[in-house]
Amino acid sequence: MRVALVNTYERAGGAARAAYRLYGALREDGVEATLVTVQSLPALPARLLMTADRVRRRIKLAPYSIQGGYEAFQVDDPWLGRLLHPYLGDSEVVNLHWVAGLLDFARLPQLAAKAPVVWTLHDMLAFTGGCHYDDSSEGFLRGCGSCPQLGSGSPHDLSRGAFERKRAAYAAVPAHRLHFVAPSQWLAREVTRSPLAGRFGVSVIPNSLELSVFRPGDRAEARATLGLPHDRFIVLFMAQDLVNRRKGMASLQAALSRLQGLPQVLLVSAGKTAGAADGPAVRHLGFVADDARLATLFRAADVFVLPSLQDNLPNTMLESLACGTPVVGFAVGGIPDLVRHGQSGLLAPPGDAGALAEAIRVMAGDPARARAMGARGRELVAAACAPAVQAAAYRMLFADMKGRA
């Protein structure tokens, strides 16, 4: 079976890493998979079109008061998408992933007519007017418009226009030619609620990760490698961009302020934007991309804190649990799929900094219980997120879509 996996970038970002892992798992499973990204396209025209798209985006967004702390607001008709179709070759199934800035929605019906499409969602962009996450506004249920992320009070703003163009594109796609995959139960439910995507099928298939890389190891050795103290209870916080409000740094800071009576607690952060949290009880390690170093970082921690206010199935959660490090976080999105309260970690009500602090306090007060939760987390991830498990589920779905084409 010939399958083209399409993602805007090859390695940059969590969605790209997830898509690349699936690509490897499928090839290991005998699927003739190819990976199509911006890097696959002709270099000169791709660079020119990407530059033109950045300019067009700035022009479109110029009338709005873009609110800070969110992912970039996307436009739905990038000129770069004109290069995509010839590079899908004779694929029998096209598997879209994170395609912001690459997929022109108006061409989705043409794409689905050429080959059945399986779209693996890494956020909500496929069924919103331009935001990757709706910040619980639920504007996508109303057709968008008056977008809070645009700072807009107009019901006919940029988000409404994009939503209507997406509506027209989806209406031209037969239901049997497009199927969504959600890595989390939460995102699957959002798909079924969507006025745009709700008439298409949706399956839940968790992302995979390399269990031979992300595995338990010696904590003392990991701390020595990273230059971290051996006598502190290390709480790890990691995000691609630490000041992305959705990732919950403000809630984490509020929680840490309640733990000042626990001098043994040390926050270790990793990601872009150093200084998002600072102080004597904070160590920032910068952006970490290498999987082996990431695994070492997770092994060095006593607990990984995940204060996301909205999230799908974070790679960091999977990686932490796979390394035997329990997770403390809010019960939002796909986090409860694998962070089972009292089993593989502790969950707090969404946005409740006091409860988050108490969960960290409980872990710090009972390291043996924390280690037991980490071991259970490893078992859960190994069962649900092994590459072979993911590849088998996708292979069956691809075969079904091909058979119905």
C-alpha positions in Angstrom: 0.0 0.0 0.0 1.4 3.4 -1.0 0.7 6.1 1.6 1.9 9.8 1.5 2.2 11.4 5.0 2.0 15.2 4.7 3.2 17.6 7.3 4.3 21.2 6.9 7.7 20.6 8.6 9.8 17.5 8.8 11.1 17.7 12.4 10.2 21.1 13.9 7.5 20.9 16.5 5.6 18.2 18.4 3.2 17.4 15.4 6.2 17.0 13.1 7.9 14.6 15.5 4.7 12.6 15.9 4.2 12.4 12.1 7.9 11.3 11.7 7.5 8.6 14.3 4.4 7.3 12.5 6.3 7.4 9.2 9.0 5.2 10.7 6.5 2.8 12.3 4.6 2.3 9.0 7.8 1.6 7.1 8.8 -0.9 9.7 5.4 -2.5 9.3 5.9 -2.9 5.6 3.8 0.0 4.4 5.3 1.9 1.4 5.2 5.3 3.1 6.6 8.6 1.9 6.9 11.8 3.9 6.0 15.0 2.1 7.0 18.3 3.8 8.0 21.8 2.7 11.5 20.3 2.4 10.2 18.0 -0.3 9.1 20.8 -2.6 11.3 22.6 -5.1 13.5 24.9 -3.0 13.3 28.2 -4.9 9.6 28.4 -5.6 8.8 27.1 -2.1 10.9 29.8 -0.5 9.3 32.5 -2.7 5.8 31.3 -2.0 6.4 31.0 1.8 7.7 34.6 1.8 4.7 35.7 -0.1 2.4 33.9 2.3 4.0 35.5 5.3 3.4 38.9 3.7 -0.2 38.1 2.8 -0.8 36.9 6.4 0.6 40.1 7.9 -1.7 42.1 5.6 -4.7 40.1 6.5 -4.1 40.3 10.2 -3.1 44.0 10.1 -6.6 45.3 11.0 -6.8 43.2 14.1 -5.5 43.5 17.6 -3.9 40.1 17.9 -3.9 38.8 21.4 -0.5 37.7 22.8 0.4 34.3 24.2 -1.4 32.2 21.5 -0.2 30.1 18.6 0.0 32.0 15.3 -3.4 32.6 13.8 -3.5 30.8 10.4 -4.9 31.7 7.1 -6.6 28.9 5.1 -5.4 29.6 1.5 -1.6 29.6 1.4 -0.1 29.9 -2.1 2.5 27.4 -1.1 -0.3 24.8 -1.3 -0.2 25.1 -5.1 3.0 23.1 -5.1 1.7 20.2 -3.0 -0.4 18.0 -5.3 2.2 16.9 -7.9 4.4 15.6 -5.0 1.8 13.2 -3.7 2.6 10.9 -6.7 0.5 7.8 -7.1 -0.4 7.5 -3.4 -3.4 5.2 -2.7 -4.1 7.0 0.6 -3.0 10.5 1.7 -2.4 11.0 5.4 -2.5 14.7 6.3 -1.0 15.8 9.6 -0.2 19.4 10.8 -0.5 21.2 7.4 -0.9 24.9 8.5 0.7 27.1 5.8 0.8 24.1 3.4 -2.7 23.0 2.6 -5.0 25.3 0.6 -8.5 24.3 1.9 -10.1 25.1 -1.5 -8.0 22.2 -3.0 -9.1 19.7 -0.4 -12.0 18.3 -2.6 -9.5 17.9 -5.5 -7.1 16.0 -3.1 -9.8 13.7 -1.8 -10.9 13.0 -5.4 -7.4 11.8 -6.2 -7.0 9.5 -3.2 -8.9 8.9 0.1 -7.7 11.2 2.8 -7.0 10.3 6.4 -6.3 13.4 8.5 -4.4 13.0 11.7 -5.3 16.0 13.9 -2.8 17.5 16.2 -4.9 20.5 17.2 -8.3 22.1 16.3 -7.3 24.1 13.2 -9.0 21.8 10.7 -12.4 22.9 12.0 -11.9 26.4 13.3 -11.6 29.8 11.6 -7.9 30.0 12.1 -7.0 29.2 15.7 -5.1 26.0 16.7 -6.9 25.9 20.0 -10.1 27.8 20.8 -9.2 28.6 24.4 -12.6 27.0 25.4 -14.5 29.8 23.6 -16.3 27.3 21.4 -16.6 29.8 18.6 -16.2 26.9 16.1 -19.7 25.7 17.2 -21.2 29.0 16.1 -19.3 29.5 12.8 -16.6 31.6 14.4 -16.6 35.4 13.9 -16.0 37.9 16.8 -12.8 36.0 17.4 -11.3 36.7 20.8 -7.8 35.7 19.6 -8.0 38.4 16.9 -9.4 40.9 19.4 -12.4 41.2 17.1 -15.9 42.2 17.8 -17.1 41.8 14.3 -19.2 38.7 13.4 -17.8 38.9 9.8 -14.1 39.0 10.6 -11.3 37.0 9.2 -12.2 33.9 11.2 -15.7 33.9 9.9 -14.5 34.1 6.3 -12.1 31.3 6.7 -14.7 29.2 8.5 -17.1 29.6 5.5 -14.4 28.7 3.0 -13.7 25.6 5.0 -17.4 24.8 5.1 -17.6 25.0 1.3 -14.5 22.8 0.9 -15.8 20.1 3.3 -19.3 20.1 1.6 -17.6 19.2 -1.7 -15.9 16.1 -0.1 -17.9 12.9 0.0 -18.1 11.5 3.5 -16.4 8.2 2.5 -13.3 10.1 1.1 -12.2 11.7 4.3 -11.6 10.2 7.8 -10.2 12.0 10.8 -7.8 10.4 13.4 -7.6 12.0 16.8 -4.8 11.0 19.1 -7.0 11.7 22.1 -10.5 11.0 23.2 -11.1 14.7 23.8 -10.1 15.8 20.3 -12.3 13.0 18.8 -15.3 14.4 20.8 -14.5 17.9 19.4 -14.6 16.6 15.9 -18.0 15.0 16.4 -19.3 18.4 17.7 -17.9 20.3 14.8 -20.4 21.7 12.2 -17.7 21.3 9.6 -16.0 17.9 10.5 -18.8 16.2 12.3 -20.2 14.3 9.3 -17.0 12.5 8.6 -15.7 9.4 10.5 -13.2 9.7 13.3 -11.0 7.2 15.0 -8.8 7.5 18.1 -5.3 6.3 17.6 -2.7 7.5 20.1 0.7 8.8 18.9 3.7 6.5 19.3 7.2 7.0 20.5 10.5 5.1 20.6 10.2 3.0 23.7 13.8 1.9 23.4 14.9 5.6 23.6 12.3 6.8 26.1 12.7 4.2 28.8 13.4 4.2 32.6 17.0 4.6 33.6 19.3 5.6 36.5 18.2 8.9 38.0 21.5 9.7 39.6 23.3 9.1 36.4 20.9 11.3 34.5 21.3 14.2 37.0 25.1 13.9 36.8 24.9 14.1 33.0 22.8 17.2 33.1 24.6 18.8 36.1 21.5 18.8 38.3 21.6 18.4 42.1 21.1 15.0 43.6 19.5 16.2 46.8 16.5 18.1 45.4 13.0 17.0 44.4 13.0 18.0 40.7 9.8 19.1 39.1 10.2 19.3 35.3 8.2 21.6 33.1 8.8 21.6 29.3 7.1 23.2 26.3 8.2 24.3 22.9 7.4 27.9 23.9 7.2 28.4 27.7 5.2 31.6 27.4 2.4 30.1 25.4 -0.5 30.8 27.7 -2.2 27.5 26.8 0.8 25.6 28.3 -0.1 27.0 31.7 3.1 28.8 33.0 1.0 31.3 34.9 -0.8 28.5 36.8 2.5 26.7 37.5 4.0 29.9 38.9 1.0 30.3 41.1 1.3 26.7 42.3 5.0 27.1 43.0 4.4 30.2 45.1 2.3 27.9 47.4 5.3 25.5 47.8 7.8 28.0 49.2 7.8 26.0 52.4 9.3 23.0 50.6 12.9 24.1 49.9 13.8 20.7 48.5 11.6 21.4 45.4 13.5 22.5 42.3 11.8 23.5 39.1 13.7 22.5 36.0 12.3 24.1 32.8 13.2 23.4 29.2 11.9 25.1 26.0 12.1 28.4 24.2 11.8 31.8 25.9 14.2 31.6 28.9 13.2 33.6 31.9 9.5 32.6 31.7 10.1 31.4 35.2 13.0 32.4 37.3 14.3 32.5 40.9 16.6 30.5 43.1 14.4 27.4 42.9 14.4 27.4 39.1 17.0 26.0 36.6 16.4 26.6 32.9 18.1 24.3 30.4 17.0 26.0 27.2 15.4 24.3 24.2 16.1 20.5 24.0 15.3 18.8 20.7 17.5 15.6 20.7 15.5 12.6 21.8 18.3 11.0 23.8 18.9 14.2 25.8 15.1 14.6 26.3 15.0 11.1 27.7 17.8 11.9 30.1 16.0 15.0 31.2 12.8 13.0 32.0 14.8 10.4 33.9 16.4 13.1 36.0 13.1 14.4 37.2 11.0 13.1 40.1 7.8 14.4 38.5 6.8 16.1 35.2 4.3 18.9 35.6 1.8 19.5 32.8 -0.3 22.6 33.6 -1.8 22.9 30.1 -5.2 24.6 30.0 -6.1 22.9 26.7 -4.1 20.2 25.0 -4.4 17.1 22.7 -2.1 14.2 23.6 1.2 16.0 24.5 4.4 14.2 23.3 6.0 15.4 26.6 3.4 13.4 28.6 4.1 10.3 26.6 7.8 10.7 26.9 7.7 11.3 30.6 5.6 8.3 31.4 7.7 6.1 29.0 10.7 7.1 31.1 8.9 6.1 34.3 8.4 9.6 35.5 4.9 10.3 36.8 2.9 13.3 35.6 1.0 16.0 37.6 -1.3 18.1 35.6 -4.8 19.5 35.0 -7.6 17.1 33.9 -8.0 18.7 30.4 -7.9 17.5 26.8 -6.1 14.2 26.3 -4.1 14.3 29.5 -6.5 12.0 31.4 -6.2 9.4 28.6 -2.9 8.2 30.1 -2.5 10.1 33.3 -4.8 8.0 35.4 -5.4 9.8 38.7 -3.7 7.9 41.5 -2.2 5.4 39.1 0.3 7.1 36.7 0.1 10.6 38.2 -2.2 13.1 39.9 -4.8 15.3 38.2 -6.1 18.7 39.4 -9.3 20.5 38.3 -8.5 22.7 35.3 -6.8 25.9 36.2 -6.8 25.2 40.0 -3.3 26.3 41.0 -3.9 25.4 44.6 -4.9 21.8 43.7 -1.9 21.6 41.4 0.4 22.7 44.2 -1.1 20.1 46.5 -0.5 17.4 44.0 3.2 18.3 43.7 3.3 18.4 47.6 1.9 14.9 47.8 4.4 13.6 45.3 7.3 15.3 47.1 6.2 13.9 50.4 6.0 10.3 49.2 8.8 9.6 46.6 8.1 5.8 46.7 4.5 6.4 45.7 5.7 8.7 42.9 8.1 6.0 41.6 5.3 3.4 41.6 3.1 5.8 39.6 5.9 6.2 37.1 6.3 2.5 36.7 2.5 2.2 36.0 2.8 5.0 33.5 5.4 3.1 31.6 3.1 0.1 31.4 0.2 2.2 30.1 2.3 3.9 27.4 4.0 0.7 26.3 0.6 -0.9 25.8 -1.0 2.1 24.0 1.8 3.9 22.2 4.2 1.2 20.9 5.1 1.9 17.2 3.8 -1.5 16.2 0.5 -0.9 17.8 0.1 2.5 16.1 1.2 1.2 12.7 -1.2 -1.8 12.8 -4.2 0.5 13.6 -3.3 2.9 10.8 -2.7 0.1 8.3 -6.2 -1.3 9.0 -7.7 2.2 8.6 -5.8 2.9 5.4 -7.0 -0.5 4.0 -10.5 0.3 4.9 -10.4 3.8 3.2 -8.8 2.3 0.1 -11.5 -0.4 0.0 -14.3 2.2 0.2 -12.8 4.5 -2.4 
